[in-house]
Amino acid sequence: MQPYLYFSTGLIAVLTGLEWFVPAIFRPTNLFGVTVAPDAARQPEGRAIIRRWRASIAALGLAGIALTVALAPLEPVVVLLARTGILLVVALGQVALYIGSHHQAQALAIPEAGAVRTASLAARPHVPLIPWWWEALPLALIGGTAFVLAQQYAAAPAIIPVHWNINNMVDRTAAKSVGSFFLMVWMQVGLYALLTFITATLSRTRIGNNATTGSQQYRLAIARYLFFVKGMIIVLLGTMGLVIANNSVTNTTPSTALFIAPLGFVVVVLAVGTFIFFRYGQGGWRVDARAGTLPAADNMPDSAWKGGVLYYNPNDPALFVERRSGMGFTLNFGHRGSWLFMGGLLVFIVAATVVPIVLAGR
């Protein structure tokens, strides 16, 4: 049970640490989703809001860690459900604290220009952020996984394990089939399609005519980060699929390392994300600052940011916009295309949940 305890407490600690540092990557003109003067965060009122945010985030994280440790002696199933609930509460608590800080920061807001962006959007880009030939690497990894599994298929028993419980014991089996034996490959294909679609959509997103060098580099860095995450997921699933298949053929139990691998994946992905987090800053403003260029505002009206988290502006033709609550991009929920995107994503999630169960039983 120790690896799972370390994973849960470590994840809460990392999430808490990242949120604690969030104000450091805000644009100078953004304070918890509110457009403010560039020096507002250095003024007494701004510093007080940030101090309260950090104290609340730290208290929430410490409470989550303490409760997770306190539950360790309980039954494994109860512990698993409780830790999942704690992680959910911590995540939702962080959102609630952010909304509270957003409302506090509104006292420092400067008047907005209006409900329409002050800068028009540039023409839709024709060059993708990720060159098409880069896709050869993840596709080769998927193909390699399928090839190796195909070599082991004939030697696998008629009934194969498809799931292990937290005590490293088989708790679900299935008849050997193309669906069950190659389950990890199907998951690789599905997640590859999803992340490739998201990156391609980001590549086609229109940006402001006033985009700076920093904002353009930031957009490219986010796309490359998504590509990196996609590759890491494919490697993780492929490794797990090959190890599980080998254990099926040799009738052995997977080592604990198989269950620790996802923890290593999370650590690496978060480490790279944190590097981008601090190197570029929100919207790439740190790049502009290092070049001696005054970081530009994002030209989005505060009234369109609901709680500083959700962006709803029917007058904005952009489908994706830069997040104000952290790094990356978010949907403009006032754009009709956002609901098509969310509907497609929901269909994919449902399919990704149901299809593996169906395949595992065939």
N, C-alpha and C positions, 0 to 999 in steps of 0.2 A: 504493500500500500504506500510505501514511502515515495516512490517516483510520482504517484498521483498527487500526494500531498505537496511535494516540491513543485509540481507543475501548477497546481491551483494557486498556491501562495505566490509563486514566482510570477504568474500571469497577472495577478492582482497588483503586485509590486510594480511590474513594468507599466501597466496601464496607469497606475497612480503617478509614477514618475513622469510619464509622457504628458499627462494632463497638467501636472504641476509646472512643467516647462512651457506649456502652450503659449502663455503671454509673451514669451521671449521670441516667438517666431511670427507673431502678429505683424501685419503691415503697420508702420508708424501711424497711419491714419485710421486704423481699425482697433477697437477695444471691445472685445466680446461681441462682435457683430454690429457695432455702432460706429458710424463715421465721426471721428474726433479730430482735433487739431494734432499735428505731428508730435507735439511735445506733451500731449495729455497724459500719457502713461508715466511721465516723469514728474508730474505735478502731484501735490499731496493727495488730492481726491483720487487720481488715477492709481497711485501707489497703494492707497487704502483698499481700493476694490480688488487689486491684484493680491494683496496680503490676505484678505478675507477668502478669496478664491483658493489660494494655496493652502491655507489652514484647513478649510472645509474638505478639500480634496484629500489632504494627508489624513485627516481624521476618519474619513470614509474608508480609505484604503487600509488603514491600521485596524479598523473595526472588522473589515472583511477578512483580513488575514487572521486576526485573533479568533474570530468565530470559526473559520475553516480549521484551524489547529485544534480548537476545543472539541470539534465534532469527530476528530480522528478515531477515538476508541469505539465509535458506534459500528453497527453492522455495515459491511461494505456497500450493499445496495442503498441503504439509507444515506451513507456518506456521499456516494456518487450523486444522488438526487439533490442532497443538501448543498453540495459544492457547486453544482450547476445553478441552483437557485441563488446562491450567494454571488456568483459571477454576474448573473443577470441583474440582481439588485444593485451591485456596485456600478455596472454599466449604466443602468437607468438613473441611478443617483447622480452620476457624473453629468448626465444630460440635464437633470433638474437643477443642479448647481450652476451649470453654464447659463441656463435660462435666467436664473436669479441674478447672476453677475451681469447679464445682458441688460436686464431692467435697471440695475444700479448704474450702468455706464450710460444710460440714456440721459442722465443729468448732465453729461459732458458733451452731448451731441451737438454738432454744428448744423445749421440749416441745410436741407438737401435741395438740389436744383429742381427736382420734379420726379414724376413717376416713370419717365422715359430716360434711357441712358443718354448722357451728355455727349458721348462719342459714338459715332456710327460703327457698325461692324464691317470688318474687311470681307472681301470675297472669300468664299469657301475654299480652303486650301486643296490643291490637287496632289501634293506629294505626301504620302503617308509618313507618320512619325517613325514607324518601324518598317525598314525595308522588307519587301516580300521575301527575299532570299534568307532572311534571319529565321523564317518559319521552318526552314529545313531542319534545324537542330531539334526543336520539340517534336516534330513529326518523325524524325529518325529515332528519337528516344521511345516514342510510342511503338513504332515499327519494331525496334529491337526487343522491347518487352514482349510483344506479341510473338515474335520469332522464337525467343527462348522458351516461352510457355508452350508453344506448339511442339517443341522438341520433347517436352515432359508430359504432354497430354496422354499419350498412349500408356505410359508407365504409372499414371495416377490411378488410385483405387476407384471403384465404382461409386463409393460414397466419400465425399471430401468435406473437411471442416471449412466453414465459411465465417465463423465468428468465435472469438474467445472472450471470456468474461474477465473482470479485473483481477481474478486470481490465476490468470493464464491457463484456464481450463476451457476446453471446447464446450460451448453451450448451444451450438447450432450447426447442423450438417445439411448437405444437399446432395442430390444425385449429380454425378459428374456430367457436365454438358458444356457446350461452347459458351452458354450464358453464364454458368456458375464458375467455371475454371478460368475464364478470361474476364471476370468481373472487374478487376482493377484496370484492365485495358479499356473497357467501356466507360469507366469513370474518367480515365485519362482523356478519352476522346470528347466526352461531354464538357469537362472543365476547360479543355483546350478551346473548344468552339465558343464557350461563353466568354472567356478572357480575351480571345482574339476579336470577338465582336465588340466588346467594350473598348478595346484599344483602337479598333478601326473607327468606331463612332467618335471617340475623342479626337482622332486625326482629322475628321471631317467637321469638327466643331468650329464655328466662326468665332473670331476674336476681335477685339477692338482695334480700330485704326491706330490708336495711340499705344499699342503694345510695345513695351521696351525690350531690350536685349535680355534682361533678367526674366521677364515674363515668358518669353519665347523659350529660353533655356529651361525654365521651370516646367513648362508644358512637355518638353521633350524628355526631361528627367522623369516625370510621372509616367509617361508612356513606356520608357525603358524599365522602370521599376515594375510595372505591371507585367512586362515581358519576363523579367527576372523571376517574379513570383510564379508565373505560369510554368516556367522551366523547373523551378524548385518543386512545385506540386506534382508535375509529371514524374520527376525523379523519385520523389517520396512514394507515390502510388506504385510506380514500377518496381521499386525495391521491395515494398511490402508484398506485391503480387508474386514476385519471384521467390521470396523467402517462404511465403505461405505455400506456394506450389511445391517447393522443395521439401517442406515438412510433410506435405500430403503424400509425396512419393516415398519418402523415407520413414513415414509414420513416426515422426518425432515432434516434440513441442517447440514452438518458436522461443527463442531466447528473449530475455527481458529487454534486450536492445531494440527489438522490433517495436515495443510499446513506448520506448523512450525516444525513438526516432522523430515522432511528431513534435516532441518538445524541442529537439534540436532544430527542426524546421522553423518553428515559431521564433526561436531565439535568433536565427540567422536572418529571417525576413524582417523582424523588428529592428535588428541591428542596422541593416542596410537602410530601412525606412527612416530610422533615427538620424543616420548620417545625412540623408537627403533633407530631412526635417530642418537641420541646423545649417547646412551648407547653403541652401537656397532661400529659406524663409518663405513665408506665405506670398504666393504670387511672384517669387523670385526677387523680392525686394533687397535681400542681402547681396545678391550679385550686382544689382544696380548701385547699391551703396558703396561696395568695394571699388566700382568703376568711377565713383564720384558723381553718379547720376542721381538726381532726386527721385526716389521711388514714387511712382504714380498711384493715385487712388484707383479703386476698381470700377468707379463710375456707376455703381448700382445703388438705387435708393434704399435707405434704411427701412422705409415702410414696407418694402417687399420682402424683408427678412423677418419671418415669423419666429419670434423667440431667439433670433440670431442664428437659427439652425436650418430652417426650411426657407427656400426662396420661391416666391410665387409672384410672377410679374407677367401678365398677359401681353403687356406692351413691349416686352423684351423679346426680340426674335431669336435669341440664343437658346439652344436646348440645354447645353452644359455651361455652367458658370463656376468660377473659382469659389471654393468654400471660404466662409469667413470664420468658421468654428475650428479650423485646423488646416491640414494640408490636403491637396488634391482638388477634385472637382465634384460638383453635385448637380442634380437636375433642376431645371427651372420648371416647377410644377404648374406654372401658368401656361406653359407651352403644351399644345395638344400632343406633340410627339412624346412627351414625358410619360403620359399614361399608356401609350402603346409600348414604350420601352419597359415600364413597370409590369405591364400585362405579360409581355414576352418573358421577362425575368421570372415572374411568378410561375408561368407554365414550365419554364426550365427547372425551377426548384422542385416543383411537384413531380416532374418527370424523373429528375435525378434521385428523388426519394423512392418513387414507386418502381421504376424500371429495374434498379439493382435487386430489389426484393423479388420481382417477377423472374428475372434472369437467374437468380440464385436458386430458384425452385425448379428450374428446367434442366 
